[in-house]
Amino acid sequence: MSKSVSVIIPTYNYGRFIEDALRSVLDQSLPPAEIIVVDDGSTDDTSERVRQFGETVRYVRQENAGVCAARNRGVAESHSELIAFLDADDIWEPTKLEKQAAKFSDDPAIGLVHCGMRVFDGGTGETLHLLLEGGEEGVAENLLLWEGSSVNVSGSVIMVNRTAFDEIGGFDTRIKCGEDWDFCYRSARKFKVGFVAEPLVHYRSHSAAAHRNVGEMERGMSLFYKKAFADPTVAHLRRRAYGNFHKVLAGSYFHSGDYRRFVSHTMKSIWMRPGNLVHFVMFPARLVARKNRERTSTGFDTHA
């Protein structure tokens, strides 16, 4: 028998998206026990669009405090044993809640269940990526190292039970970008993880998305690492983790056009993990291959 599910939707000035998100929740094959929208101080027409759904959706407004505070507020207002998060610019497949809740019923030791994800262009609707790999074993270490199968990190893929949420202390409100990574890592350190290998979430890629802010990602993930390595039991993974972290940052800064930070993080990556030198030596060849793929698929040259 499936457990009841509370759906928490944090939003900030996403009135143009939130109706699609809410319809995808109302279309679930396992109807949620409650739907709570936490408006984090929006100045657009979010409240009017949410109120169109009447009493089926509970609307809670707070002063702007960030997505983590909004999610935590939603959980505090909720009552179900299972909690699912949906970002206001994303959409769920109709069986998302049903298939994730079944994982909890199958194994009471599970604290968090995630799923596959389709990334789509918010302007055209075109599928950009299908992310169907995810971990159930070794998830915490893989998240720490940016290696292996872990979690398709997005709040919209996460379902968690209340015991796990309370025990890890919810979302860290100090982290503005990378908060899902931190939350999933802390969950996986304490509880078993389940995975549904289907694209049950449609993740909207658009210019306002938080993941595009590389500087904020660096700040958030740096805090994540500071917290994680306060635990001496993972100290042996420190250089490997930081080497890979700087490798990811180097690539992100390169693609954002910040070549000074690209060089800085490249050097840090190689210093922390000399084996990463091969990755950067092959960097030009990968860029050429990527541009060729894009030229073939789009008919024109796209800058990497």
C-alpha positions in Angstrom: 0.0 0.0 0.0 1.4 3.4 -1.0 2.1 6.0 1.7 0.7 9.5 1.5 2.8 12.1 -0.3 3.0 15.9 0.3 4.2 17.9 -2.7 6.2 21.0 -2.0 6.7 23.6 -4.8 9.0 26.5 -4.1 8.7 29.5 -6.5 10.0 32.9 -7.1 8.7 35.0 -10.0 7.9 31.8 -12.0 4.2 32.6 -12.7 4.8 31.9 -16.3 5.7 28.3 -15.5 3.9 27.3 -12.4 0.6 26.4 -14.0 2.3 23.6 -16.1 4.0 22.4 -12.9 0.7 22.2 -11.0 -1.1 20.5 -13.7 1.6 17.8 -13.8 1.0 17.2 -10.1 -2.8 17.1 -10.4 -2.4 14.5 -13.2 -0.5 12.1 -11.0 -1.7 8.4 -11.0 -1.0 8.5 -7.2 -2.8 11.7 -6.1 -0.9 13.6 -3.5 -2.4 14.2 -0.1 -1.6 17.9 -0.3 0.1 20.3 -2.6 1.8 23.3 -1.0 3.2 26.2 -3.1 5.6 28.3 -1.1 5.9 31.7 -2.8 9.3 33.1 -1.9 8.4 36.8 -2.2 7.4 36.9 -5.9 6.6 40.2 -7.5 5.0 38.8 -10.7 1.5 37.2 -11.1 2.4 33.9 -9.3 -0.3 34.3 -6.6 -3.1 34.9 -9.1 -2.0 31.9 -11.2 -1.8 29.6 -8.2 -5.2 30.7 -6.7 -6.9 29.7 -10.0 -6.5 26.1 -8.7 -8.7 26.8 -5.7 -8.5 24.7 -2.5 -6.7 21.8 -4.2 -3.5 23.8 -3.8 -2.4 25.5 -0.6 -0.6 28.8 -1.2 1.9 30.0 1.4 3.8 33.3 1.0 7.0 34.4 2.7 9.6 37.1 2.4 12.3 36.3 -0.1 14.7 33.9 1.7 15.8 31.5 -1.1 14.8 28.1 -2.4 16.1 26.2 0.6 14.1 28.3 3.1 11.0 27.9 0.9 11.4 24.1 0.8 12.0 23.9 4.5 8.9 26.1 5.1 6.8 23.8 2.9 7.9 20.7 4.8 7.1 22.4 8.1 3.6 23.1 6.8 3.1 19.6 5.5 1.8 16.4 7.1 2.5 13.3 5.0 5.1 10.6 5.6 6.7 11.1 2.1 7.7 14.5 0.7 8.3 15.2 -3.0 9.8 18.5 -4.3 9.0 20.1 -7.6 10.7 23.2 -8.8 8.1 25.6 -10.3 9.7 25.6 -13.8 9.8 21.8 -14.1 7.1 19.2 -15.0 6.4 15.6 -13.8 5.4 12.5 -15.7 2.0 11.2 -14.5 3.5 8.1 -12.8 6.3 9.9 -10.9 4.8 9.8 -7.4 3.4 6.3 -7.8 6.7 4.8 -8.9 8.8 6.5 -6.3 6.5 5.8 -3.4 6.5 2.1 -4.4 10.3 2.1 -3.6 9.7 3.2 -0.1 7.0 0.5 0.4 9.4 -2.1 -0.9 12.2 -1.2 1.5 11.6 0.6 4.8 15.3 1.4 5.1 15.2 3.8 2.1 15.4 7.5 3.0 15.5 9.1 -0.4 14.4 8.0 -3.9 15.4 9.8 -7.1 14.7 9.2 -10.8 15.8 9.8 -14.4 15.3 13.2 -16.0 14.7 14.7 -19.4 16.4 18.1 -19.9 14.5 20.2 -22.5 14.9 23.6 -24.1 12.5 26.0 -22.4 12.0 27.9 -25.6 11.6 25.2 -28.2 10.6 22.2 -26.1 13.4 20.2 -27.8 15.0 17.4 -25.7 18.6 18.3 -24.9 19.6 15.4 -22.7 18.2 12.2 -21.3 19.7 11.4 -17.9 18.7 7.8 -17.1 21.7 6.6 -15.0 21.5 6.8 -11.2 22.9 5.1 -8.2 21.6 3.2 -5.3 24.9 2.0 -3.9 27.9 4.2 -3.1 25.9 7.4 -3.8 27.4 9.5 -1.1 31.0 8.8 -2.1 30.2 9.3 -5.8 28.6 12.7 -5.1 31.7 13.7 -3.1 34.0 12.6 -5.9 31.9 13.7 -8.9 32.4 10.1 -10.1 30.2 7.0 -10.9 26.5 6.8 -10.6 25.0 9.1 -8.1 21.9 11.4 -8.4 20.6 13.5 -11.3 20.8 16.4 -9.0 17.7 18.5 -9.2 15.1 19.2 -6.5 12.4 17.9 -8.8 13.7 14.3 -8.8 13.8 14.0 -5.0 11.3 12.2 -2.8 12.3 11.8 0.8 10.6 10.4 3.9 10.0 12.7 6.8 12.3 10.8 9.2 15.3 11.3 6.8 14.5 15.0 6.2 14.2 15.7 9.9 17.3 13.8 10.8 19.6 15.5 8.3 18.1 18.9 9.2 16.5 19.8 5.8 18.1 22.0 3.2 21.0 24.3 4.2 19.8 27.8 3.7 23.4 29.1 3.3 23.7 27.4 0.0 22.2 29.2 -3.0 23.4 26.9 -5.8 24.3 23.3 -5.1 21.8 22.9 -2.3 20.3 19.7 -3.9 23.8 18.1 -4.1 24.4 18.9 -0.4 21.0 17.5 0.6 21.4 14.3 -1.4 24.9 13.7 0.0 23.8 14.1 3.6 20.8 11.8 3.0 22.9 9.1 1.3 25.4 9.2 4.2 22.7 8.2 6.6 20.0 6.3 4.6 19.6 3.9 1.8 18.9 5.4 -1.6 16.4 4.2 -4.2 16.3 4.9 -8.0 13.7 4.7 -10.7 15.5 4.5 -14.1 12.9 6.4 -16.1 12.7 10.1 -17.1 9.9 11.0 -14.7 11.0 14.6 -14.6 11.1 17.2 -17.4 13.8 19.7 -16.4 13.4 23.1 -18.1 16.6 24.7 -19.3 16.3 28.5 -19.6 18.3 31.6 -19.0 17.1 32.3 -15.5 18.0 28.9 -14.2 20.3 29.0 -11.1 22.7 26.4 -12.4 24.0 28.9 -15.0 25.6 31.0 -12.3 29.0 29.4 -12.1 30.3 31.8 -9.4 27.4 30.9 -7.2 27.9 27.2 -7.9 31.5 27.6 -6.8 30.5 29.3 -3.6 27.8 26.8 -2.8 29.8 23.7 -3.6 32.8 25.1 -1.6 30.6 25.3 1.5 29.4 21.7 0.8 33.0 20.5 0.7 33.9 22.4 3.9 31.0 20.7 5.7 31.7 17.2 4.2 35.4 17.2 5.0 34.7 18.2 8.6 34.0 14.5 8.9 37.5 12.8 9.4 36.2 9.5 8.0 36.3 10.9 4.5 39.5 12.8 4.8 41.3 10.2 2.6 39.1 11.3 -0.4 39.9 15.0 0.0 42.5 15.6 -2.8 40.7 13.4 -5.3 37.4 15.2 -4.6 38.9 18.7 -4.9 40.9 17.7 -8.0 37.6 16.7 -9.7 35.7 19.7 -8.3 38.3 22.1 -9.8 38.2 20.2 -13.1 34.4 20.7 -13.3 34.8 24.4 -12.4 37.5 24.9 -15.0 35.2 23.5 -17.7 32.2 25.6 -16.5 34.2 28.8 -16.4 35.6 28.0 -19.9 32.1 27.7 -21.4 31.0 30.9 -19.6 33.9 32.7 -21.2 35.8 33.4 -18.0 39.2 32.2 -19.2 41.2 33.6 -16.2 39.2 31.4 -13.8 39.4 28.5 -16.3 43.2 28.6 -16.1 43.2 29.1 -12.3 41.0 26.0 -11.7 42.9 24.0 -14.3 46.1 24.5 -12.3 44.4 23.7 -9.0 42.8 20.5 -10.4 46.2 19.3 -11.7 47.9 20.2 -8.4 45.3 18.3 -6.3 45.1 15.4 -8.7 48.0 15.2 -11.3 46.2 12.5 -13.3 43.8 15.2 -14.4 46.5 16.6 -16.7 45.5 14.1 -19.4 41.9 15.6 -19.2 43.2 19.1 -19.9 45.7 18.0 -22.6 42.8 16.5 -24.5 40.6 19.5 -23.9 41.1 21.1 -27.4 40.3 17.8 -29.1 37.1 17.4 -27.2 36.1 21.0 -28.1 36.6 20.3 -31.8 34.6 17.1 -31.6 31.8 18.9 -29.8 31.7 21.7 -32.4 31.6 19.1 -35.2 28.7 17.3 -33.5 26.8 20.6 -33.1 27.5 21.6 -36.7 26.2 18.3 -37.9 23.1 18.4 -35.8 22.2 22.1 -36.3 23.5 22.9 -39.8 25.7 25.7 -38.5 28.7 26.3 -36.3 28.0 26.8 -32.6 30.7 28.1 -30.3 31.6 25.6 -27.5 
